Amino acid sequence: MNTQKPILAIVVQRSDFIDFYKNEVRKAWPHHSIYILANHRNLLTFDYPEERHLSLFPYITEPSWKNCKEDIGYVWHLENEEIVKTDYSNSDILNAAEKIIFVNAYICISDAITFQILLKLNLGKSIDKPCLFCCPQDPGRDEMFRSLQNPKTTDDEFFQDRLKWDTAKCYFDYNFNFNSCVLFKPALQKAGVIDNGFVFTKYILPLFYVLRDKSDFSLYEIVDMVYNWKGSGSYPKTSSPFSGTMIENLSKAELIKENGNGSEDDQHYDLTEKGKKIFELIHPDCWDIDIPGKLLLWQENWPESKKEMDEYLITFFKKQMEFVPSK
C-alpha cells in the first residue's frame, strides 16, 4: 500500500464507474493515493438472530448486518491513469484512508444505507474521519469534476432523506422476513413445501395471493403486475424490478409450475396443489395486497411511523400464530 501520500477511499457500486471518470478523479485529488472500493449490495446480507422460542414472537428488533462474502477482491488502485485490481480488503483501505467518499451518478434505493453499513461493519460505530458523498446533477464529466471538488458530508439533507427511506425499508424487511421465516414455516410444511430457503416476503406474499384465482398466467403478466403494483388502490402504487426472482422462488418451492403453454421468452404457469393448499393454512388477514403501498407511506414518514409499523407487524404475525385452519 502506498503510504507516501494520504489515502483517499472512493466507494462506488461498480468499478467501471470510476474507470470512466478516472481523469476527473485524478484531477480532483492529485495529492492522494486513490483506492476504489466496489460496494455491491450483494456483498451484504441481514444477520438474523438465532431462532428464538415461539413465546418471544412476534419478534421485532433493529436490523443487524454481516458480510456474505469475503471482502477481498473488490478494491482497485488508481495507478498512472490505470485502474489496477489489488488484494486488499475493504477493511484494510477504509481503516487506512484519510477520508472516504461515496461517489455515484445517482443515489438509488439502498445506496445510502449500503454505504453506511459498509462503514459501520469496517470502522465500528464511532467513525472519526470525514465521510463524504458526490452525486452530480448530471453524469457529464464536467459536472462530475465539479462535484468531486466539492463533496458533501453525509449530514447533507439529500443524503439523509435517502438514508431515511432506506432505513425504514430495511427495518421492515428485516423484521417481516425473520418473522415470516418462523411463523409461516408450519403452514408451508403442512402444504408439503420442503424448500427451507423459501420466504414469504412483502412482495411474494401479496403476489401469490393475487395469483390465487388465476390459471395459465404468463411471465409477462407477472412482471407487469409487480412492476406496477396497485394493491387494492387505497395506497400508493409501488414497483419492484425483482419479479424474475419471485417467480424463481415460487417455482423452486413448487408453489407454481410451468405448464408448457407459453414460449421460451414468456413462460406460462399454474398453481400447484401445494400452492392451493397454502391458502387454507394462512390467516385470511395476512393476505394483505397493500403491504408494499403501506411500506411506502411508512418510509415517507420515518421515523415517526416506526410505532405504527411495529404495531402492524405485531398484529399481522399474531394473527398467524393464533390461526387454526378450518380443515
Secondary structure, 3 states (H helix, E strand, C coil): CCCCCCEEEEEECCHHHHHHCHHHHHHHCCCCEEEEEECCHHHEEECCCCCCCHHHCCCCCCCCEEECCCCECCEEEEECCEEEECCCEHHHHHHHCCEEEEECCCCCCCHHHHHHHHHHHHHCCCCCCCEEEECCCCCCHHHHHHHHHCCEECCCHHHHHHHHHHHHHHHHHHHHHHHHHHHCHHHHHHHCCCCCCCCCCCCHHHHHHHCCCCCCEEHHHHHHHHHCECCCCCCCCECCCCHHHHHHHHHHCCCEEECCCCCCCCCEEEECHHHHHHHHHCCHHHCCCCHHHHHHHHHHCCCCCHHHHHHHHHHHHHHHHHCCCCC
